[in-house]
Amino acid sequence: MYINHKVIFKDKTGSSKDHFFCALCKFTLVSHQDFTRSKEWEGICNECYLTFIESRKKEWKEGWRPDKETLETHIYNRKCQLIPEEKK
């Protein structure tokens, strides 16, 4: 008796490639809102959506993106929120 050990996975969901990191800030997508925004806005997490896209939807669709300095400040602020401050 012959058993074929080859396993084939078929994606029947019809969805495109899932993202696990934000395309702008490179933070991991954690919440359901992050994954929902990621599918709607090409890999962008909910935090970046609220910060950069929500008030500039038209400009974003036309190709506007935050400059490097603004993005680095945003990433720094997010990292500061994750690291608890030492109490003196």
N, C-alpha and C positions, 0 to 999 in steps of 0.2 A: 504494500500500500504506500502511495506517495502523498506527502503533505507539502503543500507549497507554503513556505514561511514568509513570502513576500506580502507586505501589508500596503494597501493603497488607501490613501485618505482623499475623499472628495468633498470639496466645499460646496454645499448646496444652499448656502445663505444668500449668495448673490451679492454680497457686500464687497467693497473694495478693501484694499490693504488697511489693516488697523494700525494705528499709531500708539505707541506706549510712552513716548516722550514728546513734550511740547516742541513745536518747530521753532519757536522764538526763544523761550527761556531755558529749554532743555531739562525742565523738571519733569518728573514722572507724572503721568495722568493717574489720578487716584480715585476720584469720585465719579459717579454716574454723569454729573454735569460736565466733567472734563471730557469724557468720551463722547458725549453728545455734541459738545462744541467742536471737538476734534473732527468729527464727521462732517459737520456743517461748514467749518472754516479751515479746512486743509491742515489739520494737525495742531491747532491752537488750543491751549488749555483754557479753562473758564476764567482764571485770573487774568491772563493776557487778553482774553476777549473783553472783559470788563474794563481793563485799563486802556487798551489801544484801539479796539475795534468798535465797541458799542456806540461811541459818539462820532465815529468816522466811517460808518459802513460804506458810504458812497466812495470816499477817498480810498478806502482799503480795496474795494473792488476795482478801482482804477489803477492800483499798484502802489499806493502809499505804504511805507513801512517805517517804523521808528528808527531814528538814527542810532549809531552804535553806543554813544554816550548815554542816551536815554534808556536804552535796553540794558546796559551794564548797571545803571542805577537801579532799575527795576529788579534785576536779578539780585543785586546786593541787598536791597530792602527785603526781598523774599527770604533770602538766607538768614538775615538778622531775625526774622520772625520765627525761624525754626530753631535757632540756637538760644537757649535761655540765658539771660544775663546773670552774672554773679552778683549776689547781694552782699553788701559790705556791712 
